[in-house]
């Protein structure tokens, strides 16, 4: 019994232990083969010229959504295990990203960034089955700012899943050029399904990398995210291409399109779509600038509800500057403007058709 307590105490202080009778062999967790620890912290400041009274940005913005305060967008600690035949990831997080994106989740689920386990199904092929909570299989932008070309996320990314829960089977070709995955999911950005929902969702991802300079990706979602009494099937597809045109210039082109039944059993559908184009130019090995143009159209308010005549039909433009202070430390600044067909942005006691804001962020990975 004393041995058990000794082992538990060592694990709590960052050591692993193996017991042989009453002898304990101490091994730092950092030296356990196949186990790696990492972390990420991104702080930011945004000034919204519409000056929201509650200091929260418009409801369709889920990252960097606080106005006129120094805030933590995302911070997490992650443990990853991979011995070639089994793998697992566990990451716990905090920040305004978690508050906004996981508002519908219960209890400790709000603080889980990633928690999944996988088993390799073949000794010769790179074929895996994984289950748990993952980053989304949709889109080219994630919650981790340093991995994205812009400081803030596009409207397209903010309004499609950042995370998902379920199971997936995936295969990567020996050349690494092809990746294909099929998924069974709990819903549209859901860890737990809503009460009354009896429908599992499905998705796919197909990625083709003909060279190190070109990535083409197709991802989909098919499912219902409502209780059975109001079941409405949703069909969604994301496509993007990423191209490194030369040593300095890169380009991303993306397009989302979705449709959802207007009522249970209806043959009529409401649709939405969003194209986005991003260009990134490396000034030096430490500095880069990126420009983004985007449009989001959701006339019936399936994803972004406005209750206005034309719904949400908004153009967006942004320009940002990045500087890598160190290999793991990035400072960014961005100016962005959104312009809508209707007056959908609140300013004081009135509404207007535009929203301009500036942001700066500091991201550290370790």
C-alpha positions as a printed Julia matrix, in Angstrom:
366×3 Matrix{Float64}:
   0.0    0.0     0.0
   2.87   2.36    0.82
   4.25   1.74   -2.67
   0.95   2.84   -4.25
   0.97   6.12   -2.32
   4.58   6.73   -3.29
   3.75   6.22   -6.98
   0.76   8.6    -6.8
   2.84  11.28   -5.12
   5.56  11.02   -7.75
   3.08  11.27  -10.62
   1.57  14.39   -9.07
   4.98  16.07   -9.11
   5.79  15.2   -12.72
   7.49  11.82  -12.4
   6.53   8.33  -13.48
   7.38   5.35  -11.31
   7.66   1.61  -11.75
   7.39  -0.62   -8.67
   9.16  -3.88   -8.02
   8.14  -5.01   -4.5
   9.06  -1.91   -2.44
  11.59  -0.52   -4.91
  10.56   2.49   -6.98
  12.31   3.5   -10.17
  11.82   7.21  -10.83
  11.49   8.43  -14.42
  10.65  12.05  -15.35
   7.49  12.24  -17.49
   9.45  14.23  -20.07
  11.61  11.16  -20.65
   8.79   8.67  -21.21
   9.05   7.51  -24.83
   6.2    8.63  -27.1
   4.83  11.18  -24.6
   5.11  14.9   -25.39
   3.9   18.02  -23.61
   3.17  21.37  -25.24
   1.33  24.59  -24.58
  -0.03  27.71  -26.22
  -0.99  31.18  -24.96
  -2.51  33.95  -27.1
  -3.4   37.29  -25.52
  -5.02  40.15  -27.46
  -6.48  43.62  -27.41
  -9.25  44.75  -29.78
 -10.77  48.19  -30.16
 -14.19  48.16  -31.86
 -15.15  51.61  -33.16
 -18.82  50.77  -32.62
 -17.95  50.62  -28.89
 -20.35  47.88  -27.69
 -21.88  48.67  -24.29
 -21.22  45.19  -22.86
 -17.7   45.09  -24.36
 -18.61  41.98  -26.36
 -18.2   42.03  -30.13
 -21.06  41.07  -32.52
 -22.59  37.66  -31.77
 -21.24  36.0   -34.94
 -17.63  36.65  -33.83
 -16.38  33.85  -31.58
 -12.62  34.51  -31.4
 -11.04  37.74  -30.15
 -14.52  38.89  -29.23
 -13.86  41.3   -26.35
 -13.69  45.07  -26.87
 -11.23  47.49  -25.25
  -9.65  45.09  -22.79
  -6.51  42.98  -22.62
  -7.81  39.42  -22.79
  -6.76  35.81  -23.2
  -8.18  34.37  -26.4
  -6.84  30.85  -25.92
  -4.45  29.18  -23.56
  -3.99  25.43  -23.26
  -1.7   22.7   -21.96
  -1.52  19.52  -24.0
  -0.22  15.98  -23.52
   0.16  13.83  -26.66
   1.04  10.14  -26.78
   1.94   8.17  -29.92
   3.89   4.91  -29.95
   3.14   4.08  -33.58
   0.22   1.75  -32.87
  -1.82   3.73  -30.32
  -2.17   7.45  -29.77
  -3.99   9.93  -27.6
  -4.31  13.65  -26.95
  -5.53  15.6   -23.96
  -5.59  19.41  -23.83
  -7.28  21.64  -21.26
  -7.97  25.28  -22.1
  -9.17  28.67  -20.91
  -9.92  31.99  -22.62
 -12.61  34.01  -24.35
 -12.53  31.52  -27.25
 -13.71  28.8   -24.86
 -16.36  31.04  -23.28
 -17.88  31.91  -26.67
 -17.55  28.65  -28.59
 -18.43  26.19  -25.83
 -21.22  28.19  -24.22
 -23.7   25.37  -24.95
 -21.56  22.68  -23.33
 -22.0   21.66  -19.7
 -19.62  21.65  -16.75
 -15.99  20.75  -17.31
 -16.67  20.1   -21.01
 -16.26  23.86  -21.53
 -12.55  23.57  -20.75
 -11.68  20.63  -23.01
  -9.8   21.66  -26.12
  -8.97  18.12  -27.19
  -9.45  14.63  -25.7
  -9.2   11.64  -27.99
  -7.66   8.19  -28.37
  -6.79   6.16  -31.46
  -5.63   2.73  -32.58
  -3.79   1.83  -35.77
  -5.73  -0.83  -37.68
  -2.97  -2.06  -39.98
   0.68  -2.99  -39.56
   1.49  -1.97  -43.12
  -0.93   0.89  -43.91
  -1.37   4.25  -42.17
  -4.97   3.46  -41.23
  -6.37   4.68  -37.91
  -9.61   4.81  -35.95
  -9.92   7.58  -33.35
 -12.69   8.62  -30.97
 -13.27  11.54  -28.63
 -13.12  15.33  -28.97
 -11.13  16.77  -31.89
 -10.4   19.95  -33.72
 -12.81  20.33  -36.64
 -12.16  18.56  -39.94
 -13.66  21.58  -41.73
 -11.72  24.58  -43.01
  -8.18  25.94  -43.14
  -8.36  28.04  -39.95
  -8.21  26.72  -36.38
  -8.48  28.23  -32.92
  -4.67  28.41  -32.72
  -3.9   31.87  -34.04
  -0.22  31.3   -34.83
  -1.23  28.64  -37.38
  -3.53  31.04  -39.26
  -2.51  33.72  -41.76
  -4.66  36.41  -40.13
  -4.89  37.57  -36.54
  -8.71  37.24  -36.44
 -10.7   34.41  -37.97
 -12.76  34.87  -41.12
 -16.56  34.96  -40.86
 -16.49  31.62  -42.66
 -14.31  30.03  -39.95
 -16.09  31.64  -36.98
 -19.43  30.27  -38.19
 -18.5   26.69  -39.0
 -17.32  24.14  -36.41
 -14.06  24.75  -34.55
 -14.37  21.43  -32.72
 -16.32  18.18  -32.9
 -16.93  14.98  -30.95
 -17.38  11.49  -32.32
 -15.36   8.82  -34.08
 -13.42   8.77  -37.33
 -11.48   6.42  -39.53
  -8.62   7.92  -41.52
  -6.03   6.84  -44.06
  -2.87   8.56  -45.28
  -1.2    7.26  -48.44
   2.45   6.11  -48.28
   3.52   9.17  -50.3
   1.65  11.51  -47.96
  -0.16  13.07  -50.92
  -3.61  11.73  -50.03
  -5.55  11.86  -46.77
  -9.11  10.57  -46.48
 -11.36  10.38  -43.45
 -14.94   9.41  -42.66
 -16.59  10.69  -39.46
 -19.58   9.96  -37.23
 -20.3   13.06  -35.12
 -22.51  14.2   -32.24
 -23.59  17.29  -34.16
 -22.57  20.65  -35.56
 -19.86  21.76  -33.11
 -21.22  19.63  -30.28
 -19.61  17.55  -27.56
 -23.01  16.54  -26.2
 -26.12  16.34  -28.37
 -29.03  18.67  -27.47
 -31.87  17.18  -25.43
 -34.37  15.53  -27.75
 -31.9   15.14  -30.61
 -31.85  11.54  -31.87
 -29.71  12.02  -34.97
 -26.02  11.31  -35.38
 -24.21  13.4   -37.98
 -21.68  12.37  -40.62
 -18.8   13.97  -42.45
 -15.85  13.38  -44.72
 -12.46  14.95  -45.41
 -10.36  14.47  -48.51
  -6.99  16.23  -48.81
  -4.65  16.09  -51.78
  -1.1   17.48  -51.69
   0.42  16.99  -55.14
   3.51  18.92  -53.98
   4.83  20.74  -50.94
   3.46  23.97  -52.42
  -0.15  22.92  -53.09
  -2.92  21.66  -50.78
  -6.48  20.95  -51.95
  -9.15  20.0   -49.41
 -12.81  18.95  -49.44
 -14.8   18.55  -46.2
 -18.5   17.97  -45.52
 -21.13  17.73  -42.78
 -24.52  16.03  -42.99
 -26.83  15.98  -39.99
 -29.51  17.55  -37.84
 -28.64  19.83  -34.91
 -32.14  20.24  -33.46
 -34.48  18.17  -31.24
 -36.46  15.48  -33.07
 -39.68  17.52  -32.87
 -38.06  20.22  -35.05
 -35.65  18.02  -37.03
 -34.1   19.86  -40.0
 -31.42  18.2   -42.09
 -28.33  20.3   -42.76
 -25.95  19.71  -45.69
 -22.67  21.57  -45.72
 -19.49  21.55  -47.79
 -16.18  23.38  -47.47
 -13.52  23.52  -50.15
 -10.19  25.31  -50.07
  -6.9   25.43  -51.9
  -3.62  26.64  -50.45
  -0.83  27.6   -52.85
   2.74  28.73  -52.24
   3.35  30.65  -55.46
   7.02  31.4   -54.71
   9.35  31.77  -51.73
   7.53  34.9   -50.54
   3.95  34.82  -51.77
   1.21  32.43  -50.66
  -2.51  32.28  -51.48
  -5.55  30.63  -49.88
  -8.93  30.43  -51.62
 -11.87  28.96  -49.72
 -15.59  28.48  -50.25
 -18.35  27.32  -47.89
 -21.87  26.41  -48.95
 -24.68  24.97  -46.87
 -28.4   24.22  -46.96
 -30.92  23.38  -44.25
 -34.57  22.38  -44.36
 -36.91  25.29  -43.61
 -39.1   23.03  -41.46
 -39.31  19.39  -40.43
 -40.1   17.26  -43.47
 -39.96  20.28  -45.8
 -38.69  20.03  -49.36
 -37.7   23.71  -49.23
 -34.24  24.69  -48.05
 -32.53  27.81  -46.78
 -28.98  28.23  -48.03
 -25.87  30.22  -47.17
 -22.44  30.58  -48.74
 -19.13  32.31  -48.17
 -16.08  32.83  -50.41
 -12.76  34.02  -48.96
  -9.39  34.92  -50.46
  -6.2   35.49  -48.44
  -2.75  36.52  -49.69
   0.37  36.39  -47.53
   3.71  38.0   -48.4
   6.9   37.34  -46.47
   8.87  40.57  -46.07
  11.71  38.69  -44.39
  12.21  35.48  -42.46
  10.67  37.23  -39.43
   8.03  39.57  -40.88
   5.0   39.08  -43.12
   1.84  40.89  -44.21
  -1.51  39.29  -45.08
  -4.59  40.69  -46.79
  -8.04  39.11  -46.74
 -11.22  39.66  -48.68
 -14.43  37.79  -47.82
 -18.18  37.71  -48.28
 -20.84  35.91  -46.24
 -24.45  35.55  -47.4
 -27.11  34.05  -45.11
 -30.4   35.57  -46.2
 -32.65  33.36  -44.05
 -30.48  33.55  -40.94
 -29.69  29.85  -40.61
 -26.25  30.49  -39.13
 -26.26  34.28  -38.49
 -29.69  35.63  -37.64
 -30.36  39.37  -38.11
 -34.16  39.59  -38.6
 -33.61  42.2   -41.31
 -35.01  42.3   -44.85
 -31.91  40.95  -46.59
 -30.5   38.89  -43.74
 -26.75  38.8   -43.23
 -24.98  39.79  -46.45
 -21.6   41.15  -45.48
 -18.29  41.95  -47.16
 -15.12  41.98  -45.08
 -11.6   43.3   -45.62
  -8.54  43.05  -43.4
  -4.82  43.71  -43.42
  -2.39  42.41  -40.83
   1.31  42.53  -40.02
   3.13  39.68  -38.28
   6.52  39.72  -36.62
   8.21  36.64  -35.17
  10.11  37.94  -32.17
  11.48  34.45  -31.59
  10.77  31.13  -33.32
   7.97  30.47  -30.81
   6.79  34.05  -30.16
   4.67  36.03  -32.64
   3.36  39.59  -32.39
   0.56  40.68  -34.72
  -1.53  43.73  -35.54
  -4.61  43.83  -37.78
  -7.14  46.34  -39.1
 -10.48  44.96  -40.3
 -13.74  46.33  -41.65
 -17.12  44.64  -42.21
 -19.82  46.17  -44.42
 -23.34  44.75  -44.64
 -26.28  45.35  -46.95
 -28.58  45.96  -43.95
 -27.97  47.76  -40.66
 -26.94  44.73  -38.63
 -24.24  46.25  -36.4
 -25.17  47.92  -33.11
 -23.64  51.25  -32.09
 -25.09  52.79  -28.97
 -28.86  53.15  -29.35
 -28.83  52.68  -33.12
 -27.7   50.26  -35.81
 -25.45  50.77  -38.82
 -24.22  48.76  -41.79
 -20.49  48.77  -40.95
 -18.12  47.66  -38.23
 -14.43  48.63  -38.12
 -11.96  47.42  -35.52
  -8.24  47.03  -34.87
  -6.56  44.2   -32.96
  -3.15  43.24  -31.69
  -2.08  39.88  -30.29
   0.91  38.14  -28.76
   1.15  34.37  -29.16
   3.62  32.06  -27.43
   3.96  28.33  -28.03
   6.05  25.93  -25.99
